[in-house]
Amino acid sequence: MAGHAQHAEGRKTPAQRWDALVVGGGIAGLTAAWDLVRAGLRPLLIEARGYTGGLVAAGPIAGVRMDLGAEGFVVRGQAATSMLAELGLRTAAPHGRPRLFLPPLAPGDGEEPSGWALHRFPDDAYLGIPADPLAPDVVAIIGEAAARRAAQDADLPGTVGTGPEDPADLASFVSARMGTGVLDRLVRPIVAGIHSADPADLAADVVVPGLRRATAELGSLSAAVAAVLERRRARRDGAGGRSVDAAVEGGLFRLTDALREAIEAGGGSVRTRTGAQWLRPGDVEDSAHGEAPAAWRVGITPTRRGPTPSDEPVADGAQEVVKTDRVVLACSAEAALRLLRGIPGLPASATKLAVPVGAPIARFTLVARAPELTRAPVGSGLLVAPTGVTGPTDVTGPTDVTGPTGVTGPATAASSARTVASGPSPDGTDPGGGSVSPVACSARAKALSHLSAKWPWVGAELRALHGPDVHALRLSYGRPGRPRPEVDLQVALDDVAALTGVRIEPEAVIDHMLVRWDGTLPPVTPVYRERTTRLEERLKPVTGLEVTGAWVAGTGIAAVVGHARAAAGRLVSSHGG
């Protein structure tokens, strides 16, 4: 049961006693605190920033409350969907088909190069990896030569790209199995749009969990993808036809709102602008006052913003001490590692973890009157290939990202050299394929979401307030390794015109908002994943302490929610509820 701090002149503020302390109010912390409340405990959740929800945030644009961060999630397992059901929330599938905005393939002899164009996502693909590389919608995107090379995946031993000595990053895995055509024109733009990272920087087992193992077992990557898609269809059919790509009806922010309300209604407490400064094991001082000693003591203080909104908040006020038998560190990697250094016996090397720097993300949302978009919608949105993305060649040409070859060049058009696919060598390397035409992309954005078409409630609310032909569009900016993007209304409108063919004049814009998420999505590299896994193993013997959050759980809301619920469950079971 919670105690309340008593401030008296000349006296030290007594420590507060809580059943549990959750540090961090993002989706992981809210989930853990909610499960603790459901187990009959009274947790205190503290969040150093001024709001809860983390990357699930919302704000008003043109009078409508919209998601400013994450909009949806991929349904994996039951952890997230069961939580939504228990909170009385309904899932919703996005409307419309997503598309890819890609450079043209190199023309044949005597042909003039064409421009960048929209392509529909392949029907049967997992993160862009096709189940059938020779399907017409795949061939249309990567070209015939690259498709033939990708189809040779079925003839490779299942061990190619999946062995313990093979590189563990997604780019190496995909290119070893299907070649660089699939990697550069399908996987790379999709991964860049979803994860704000290059596939060469992401651990395959985190981004596509179980796919390497399934490839080894089934004998090919295409068969593994087909198996994944079949399981997804079964889940979708079993859920009444709902898509495996889901959101919360009314906005994903309703989930974090509902979690906070449920925590407080169940006897827990949520405090924002409050951060943890240190974590130490409890001591025997409590026994002298007739109390059972607590397992942990945590120093907490009020906080204020850091130098920029993206920086960690800083302590700003009098310190309090919290005593508890259960601690959940659901904060950022930097904050969690700092707190873990107060644990005796934990090797210093365990917390000297270099956290990869995420891309500087900017999201520009605008609401405008645009009849042309009503007549010619572009589906739910589109993803833009990284500038200068290559076609299936044996080297990565001049791009703004580092590919699996480690070659990085300027952000210009790719080389126009053409090669012919001759199939992989026995070790699975890719000797060649077609190439893209050297045509520069005029858009700076990496993605565009047609929010009012993708999520029907957004369109309905906007029309109710502003009349017909009103649309909400969100443009996303920020590539790995590139400077912080500078975006204003004119840049956004120019990009809308380049990507959709619809020119919106400034006077037609009803409202707009720029939100930055600098460095909030660090890429989970294979080395980083190995280190976090080792850290979790070292923490297993530590009683009453759990670490959770995306930096250890992996990417995606489903992964984070599942990890947080498991962490809360261990704390409950280890103390008998």
VENUR-V128828 format. One record per backbone hydrogen bond with DSSP energy under -1.0 kcal/mol. NH is the residue of the N-H (numbers start at 1). CO is the residue of the C=O. Records with the same first field share a line. If there is no record, write none. Layout:
NH=CO ; CO
This chain:
11=8
16=321
18=323
19=42
21=326
22=44
23=328
24=46
30=26
31=27
32=28
33=29
34=30
35=31
36=32
37=33
38=34
39=35
40=37
41=36
44=20
45=269
46=22
47=271
53=25
56=53
57=55
59=66
61=64
64=61
66=59
68=57
69=57
70=55
73=246
75=244
82=78
83=79
84=80
85=81
86=82
87=83
88=85
89=84
92=247
95=454
99=381
100=119
101=383
102=117
106=435
111=108
117=102
119=100
121=98
126=129
129=126
131=124
135=132
138=135
139=135
140=136
142=138
143=139
147=143
148=144
149=145
150=146
151=147
152=149
153=150
154=151
155=152
160=157
162=159
163=159
166=163
170=202
171=199
173=169
174=170
175=171
176=172
177=173
178=174
179=175
183=179
184=180
185=181
186=182
187=182
188=183
190=186
191=187
192=188
193=189
194=190
195=191
201=198
202=199
203=524
204=168
206=203
207=203
208=204
211=208
214=210
215=211
216=212
217=213
218=214
219=215
224=220
225=221
226=222
227=223
228=224
229=225
230=226
231=227
232=228
233=229
234=230
235=231
236=232
237=233
238=234
240=237
241=236
246=73
247=92
249=90
251=248
254=251
255=252
257=253
258=254
259=255
260=256
261=257
262=258
263=259
264=260
265=261
266=262
267=264
268=263
269=43
271=45
273=49
274=47
275=301
277=299
278=299
280=297
282=295
289=286
290=287
291=286
296=324
297=280
298=322
299=278
300=320
301=275
303=273
304=314
311=308
314=304
316=302
320=300
322=298
323=16
324=296
327=544
328=21
329=546
330=23 ; 328
336=332
337=333
338=334
339=335
340=336
342=339
343=340
346=343
350=347
353=351
361=359
362=477
363=515
364=475
365=513
366=473
367=511
368=471
369=508
370=469
373=370
374=370
375=371
376=372
382=448
383=99
384=446
385=101
389=386
393=391
400=387
406=403
412=410
419=433
425=429
428=425
437=104
439=437
446=476
447=476
448=382
449=474
450=380
451=449
452=472
453=450
454=450
455=451
458=455
459=455
460=456
461=457
462=458
463=459
464=460
465=461
466=462
467=463
471=368
473=366
474=449
475=364
476=447
477=362
482=479
492=488
493=489
494=490
495=491
496=492
497=493
498=494
499=495
500=496
501=497
508=505
509=506
510=367
511=367
513=365
515=363
517=361
519=359
520=517
525=523
529=525
530=526
531=527
532=528
533=529
534=530
535=531
536=532
537=533
538=534
539=535
542=539
546=327
548=329
552=549
553=549
554=550
560=556
561=557
562=558
563=559
564=560
565=561
566=562
567=563
568=564
569=565
570=566
571=567
572=568
573=569
574=570
577=572
